[in-house]
Amino acid sequence: MSTLHAQTAAPVHATGTYYRILDVAEALFARHGIQGTSIRTITDQADVNVAAVNYHFRSKDKLVSEIIRRRAQSLEQERSDLLDEIEARCRQEGRPPRPEELVSVLISPTFKRIRSGDPGWINFIRFHARLIWEPGAERFSTQMASRGMFERVDELLQEALPELARDSALRSWRLQFVRAASQQTIIVLAMLESGEEPHSISLASAIKDFSVDRIERELIAFVTAGLKG
């Protein structure tokens, strides 16, 4: 399997300890959430003292923000590149974008990283998908690159589905439906890829029969149909 690395510049003080704390915290947050993970648990599993966390990150919130920063940039850059390709293709073919093309931009880069089998990416994807339900999640503001990418998707969606361009409330809600369906799917898939079975989900054993590729295709088809209404 190919390995995908986050394409971000590390702080000048980054060391092996710095990365070990990030990796351990990322895995714990993915499994237990931010509120369910104490700094003491992180330091015990990373085999460091609290002073090391304070030195590198100053606070738990800064640690969470750094986990997001180091991986989110490469995801958003890939999505931006895909949007560039779609816009160029549409200009060449003289047509508006197709809804499924835009949905794929939002979904496929995440599935690409799940297919890589990289445990760090799988932990991050699971953590990031559940972040919206964390108490006080608004503290971790969306990066400008992410906001800009979603604004581009929204603009292109209005070209793809003109009826949604005339109803911003409906368009916003349908995009929320896309986000919710995608996040739940990604959380379950990341659990399965980590060797866990989501016992709280009905027919949990049956969902393991689908390949990652098929889940991606089914999710794109499902949310595309929902956007169209």
N, C-alpha and C positions, 0 to 999 in steps of 0.2 A: 504494500500500500504506500502511496505517496504521503509525504509529511508536509504539512502546511505550517508556516511560521508567521507569527504576527509581524507586520512590517512597520514597526514604530521605533522611534529613537528612545533608548533607555536613558534615564537620568544619569548625570555624570558620576554619581556616587554608587551606581548599581554594582553589586557584587554577587557572589554565589549565594550568600545569605539572603540578599534582597530577592533573588529569583526563587529561592527555596520557600521563603515566606509567601510570595505571590502564589506559587503552585499549590502549596498546602491550603492556603485560605480559599483559593478558587475551588478546590475539590470539596472542601467542607461547606462552603456556601452553596455549592451545587446540590449537595445532599441534604443539608439541614437548614439552609437559608441564612441570611445575615443575622436575624434576631436569635436564631437557634445555635449560633456559633460564637463562643466567647474568645477573647484574645488569649486567654490561658490555654484553651484547647488548641488554638493555632500554634502557640509557642511550644507546647508540649510535643505536638506532632512534627513540627519543623525543627525541633531540637535547638531552639534558640531561647534567649531570655526576652522579657518584656521590653527591656531597654533597646534591643535590636529593632523591634517593631516601631518603637517611638522614634528611633534615630532615622529609619528609612521612610516612615510613613506618617509619623506624628499623631495619627488618630485612626480609628477603625474606618471612619468615613473616607479618609484619604486613601486607605488601603483598598477599599471597594472601588473608588474612582480610578485608581491605578490599574486594577484588574481589568476594568472596562477599557481604559485608554490603550493598553498594550495590544489588545486584540481587535477592538472595534474599527480601528482605522483601516485595516486591510479589508475587512468586510465591506465598509462603505466605499472604499476605492474600487473594489471589484464591481459593486453595483453601479457606481458612476460610470465605469468603463462600459458596462453592458448597456446602460442608457444611451451612451454615445453611439454605440453600434446600432441600436434600434433606430435612433434618430437619423443616422446616416443611411440605413437601409430604407427607411420610409421615404426619405427625400429621393433616393435613387429610384424607388418603385412608384413614387407618386401616390402614396396612400397614407392614411392615419395609422398609428400604432394599433396593434391588436391587444385586447385586454389580457389574453394569456401571455403575451410577451412581457407585459408589465408585471403581472403576477410572478412570472418566472424570475424576474430581476429581484424581487423581494425574497423569494423562497430558495432558489437554486444555490446561491453562494453558501448558505447555511448547510444545505444537504451535501454539498461538495466537501465541506469540512468534516461532516459526520462520516462520510464515506472514507475519508483519509485514515480513520482509525486512530488519530492522534488523541490520547486521553485528555490532554490539556484543552484542546478545542472542544471535545465532547463535554468536559466539565464546564467550560465557559458558556457554551450554548445552553446547557441546562440551567445554569445560574442566571444567565441574562434573560432567558424566557420567563423565569419565575420572578424576576426583579420587580415587575409592575405590581405584584401582590404584596411586596414587602412594606411593612409600616414605614412611612416617611420616605418612600422611594423617590419622591419629587426632589429630594436633596441631591440626587445624582442626575444633574441636568443632562439632557441630550446634547451631544457634541454638535458644533456648527455643521460639520460635514454631513452628519446624519440628518439634521433638519433640512439642509439644502437638497439632499438626495430625495427625501420624501416630498418636498415641494415640487421637484421635477416630476416625480411619479404622478403627483396630483394633477399637474398641468397636462401631462400626456394622457392621463386617464380621461380628462375632459374632451380631448380630441378623439379618443377611442370610443367613448360613450357620450355623445353630445347631450343626451337626455339627463345625464348626471351633472353636466356643466350648468344646467338651469336650476338645479336644486342642491345647493351646497350642504344643507343639513342631511339629506338622504345620502349624498356622496360620502360625507364624513362618517355616518353610521355604517355604511357598507364597508368602508375601509377599516373601521373598528371590528366588524365581523371577521374580515380577513385576518386582522392581527390576532384576534382571540383564537380562531380556529388554528392558525399557524403555530401560535405559542403552545397551545395544548398538545398539538401533534408533536412538536419538537421536544417538549418535556418528556413525553412518553417514549419517543424514539431514543432520546439520549439515555433514559433509564435502561432501556433494553440493550443498547450498545454498551452500557456499563455493567451488564450482567445481572441487572435487577429486573424483577417482574412486578409491574404495577398492580398489586392485588386488589386495590380499591376500584379498579376498572372492570366492569362486567365483560365477560368473554376475553379476559386478559391473555389467556393462553392462545387464543385463536389469532390475535393480532401479530404474534410472532411469526406467522406463516408468510407474511408479506416481506418482500425484499425492500431495501432502502429505496431502490430505483422505483419500485411500484408505488410505494408510499408517496414519494415525491410527485409522480404523475397523477395519482389520485387526489392529492391535496391541491395541486395546481388546477385540475379540472373542477374540483369542488368549489374552491373560492372564486374561480373565474365565473362559474355559473351564478354564484351568489352576487358578484358585482353586477352582472348583467340583469339580474332580477327576473 
